[in-house]
Amino acid sequence: MSLLYPQSCAGCGRWDWRLCPDCQMLAGAEPNLGSLDNDWGVPTVPVWSLGRYGGPLRSIILSAKHERGQNLDGFLYQAGATLAVAAAEVLEPARQIWVVPAPSSWRRRWDRREIVPSVARGVGDSLAASLPGSRVRLAPALKLRVGRRSQTGRGSRARRSGREGAFSLVAEPPPGCAVVLVDDVLTTGATMREMWHEVGEPVQVGLVLARA
């Protein structure tokens, strides 16, 4: 079968694996703590990532986003669950926790090449298991405004300007709710910063697969 339909690992390129055991282990890597800076460069929100945006991790993310028919949902879900363990340690007690994914463009939704929802599902299920006193909800509370495009392939200046006013809040967190923001990659921070601007004070932590 592999001779007729050859495949290689999405992370390292090893033949006869969709995702080899070594690359699969990246989903369980110990998260690294960083921060999201505000408009004046002051750290405001702790942000956890599984590693730097490079090597096999970068290849896995790009494959999941751009290769049709490449199903890496299991990896993405496990990565989200791993990140949630770190988030649970810093979240303040709350009766409700919203896991808010970065919204995707209509084209990515149409092509069914969204990856953040799979990560967010892993985050939500893991938080619900580790924080039984809180009601955890996967909440797509943000949407991309009409006319806004993907950040893929854009430079840092274009990324920053491209995300100003890009999102609208379609569901407001209730009083006392803690919010966890989820995205795939933190590059300039423009996307997550705009998410934070829209959601506001309830945001307690951000989670990303990789940090550039």
N, C-alpha and C positions, 0 to 999 in steps of 0.2 A: 504493500500500500504506500509506503514512504517513497518508493521509486516512482510511482505514478503521480503522487501528490506530495512532493518534498516540502518540508517545512523546517524552519530554523527558529531557535529561541529568540523571542522578542527582545531580550535583554542583551545577550552576548553573541548571538548568531550561531550557537552550537546546533549542529544538525540533528534532526529527528526529535526535536522538542518544541512544543509551543512555548513553554517557559521551563527552562531547566531547573533542577533543584536548587542550585546556587543562587540563581536570580529570584526564584520564588521566595527564598529566605529574606530578601530585601523588604518584603512586606512586614516582616517581624523585627526589623532593625530597631535599635533603641532610638527613640525620637530625640532630636536636638532642639534646644530652646533658643529662640531668637525673639525679636519683637517687631511690631508694626509701629513705625514712627508717624507722628502727626504731620501736619503741613509745615511745621517749623523744625522738624527733625528730632522731636522729643519722643522717646519710646512711650507708647500708650497701652498697647495690648500685647500680651505674650503670644507668640506664634511658634507652634511646634511643627517640625518637618522630619521626614525620614532620612534626609541627607541632602547633599548638594545636587544641583541639577547638572549632572554629567554622568558619563559612563553608562553602565547597564540600566540604571534607574531612569535616566533621560530617554534611553532607547525604548524602554517599556512604555513610558508616558506617551511618547510620540507615536508608537505603534498603536496604542489603544485609541488615540485621537484621530489618526489619519488612515490606518489600514482597514479597508472594508473587510468584514468577515473575521477580523481578529477579536476573539472574545477573551478579554482579560478581566472580566468582572470579578472572578474569584480572588485574584491578586488585589484588585482595587478595594474590594470589600474587606479583606484581611488587613490591608494597609490602614484603612479607616478605623478598624477595631483596635489596631496597635496605637494609633495616634490618640484614640479616645482614652486609653489607659493613662496617658500623660495628662490629658485635659482634666480627667476626674480628680487628679491630685491638686489642681489649682482652682477648680470651680468652687465658688462660695455656695453654701446651702441654699437651695431654691426649690419651691414646690413644683415649678415647671422649668424644663430646659428645652429650648428650641435649637435644633440643628439646622442652620440656614446655609444651603449650598449656593455658590456663585451661579447666577443664571447663565444659560447657554444661548447662543444665537439661534434664530429660527432654522438656519441651514443645518447646524449641527444636530438639532432636534429632529429635523426632517430625515437626515441621513442616519439617524440613530447611532451617532458617534459621540454621545455624551459620556464623560467619565466621572465627573464630579458627583452625580447622583449615587453611583455605586459606592464611592468613598463615603459619602454622607450616610448611606444606609448602614455601613459598617460602624461608623461613629455612633449613630443612634442606638443600634442594638447593643453595642458594648457599653455605652453609658447607662442604658436601661438596666443592664445586668449588674453593673458595679454600683449604681446609685438607686437602689430600689425605693428609696424615700421620695424620689422625684419622678414626675411624669414627663417622660422624654418624647418629644414630637419632632418628626422630620418635617420642617416647615419651609416650603419654597416661597418665602415672604418677599423676595425681590424679583423683579422682572427687568429685562433689558428694554430700554426705550426704543421705539421704532426708529430705524435708520442707523442704529449703532452697529458696528461691525466687530468681528473677532479681533483679538489682539495678536494673533499668530503672525509672526514675521515682521512685526513693527519694532522700530527703535525705541529707546527709553523715553525720548521726548514725546514721540507720537503716542506711546502707551499712556503716559501721564495725562496728556491733553485728551486722549480718546476715551478716558474713563470719567472725566469730569461731567457730572450730571447724567451719567449713562444709565443709572438704575432708578427705578421707582419702587417705593414700598407699597405692597399690595395687601399686607397683613401685618398689623402692629402687635408686637409682643405684649401680653397682659402685664399688669403691675407685678413686680416681684419675680419676673421671668428672667432666667439667665440665657444668654444667646451664645452659641458656638458657631463661628463662621468657618466654612469649608471651601477650599479651592484646590486646584491641581498644583500650580507652581506660583511661588512668590518671586517676582522678578524685580520690578521697581516698587512694588507694593501698591500700585495705583488701583488695581481692582479691589483688593481687600480694604484699602483705605476708603474707597467710595462706598463699599458695602457698610463699613463702620459709620460713615457719615449719615447714611440713610437710616440705619437701625438705631444708632445712638447708644445711650448709656447702658442698655441691657447687655451689650457685647462684653464678654469676659475673656474670651480666648479665640484664637484663630488656629486652624489646622490646615496644612498643605502637604502634598506628597514630597515636594522638593523646593529648595530655595536656591535661587541663582546667585 
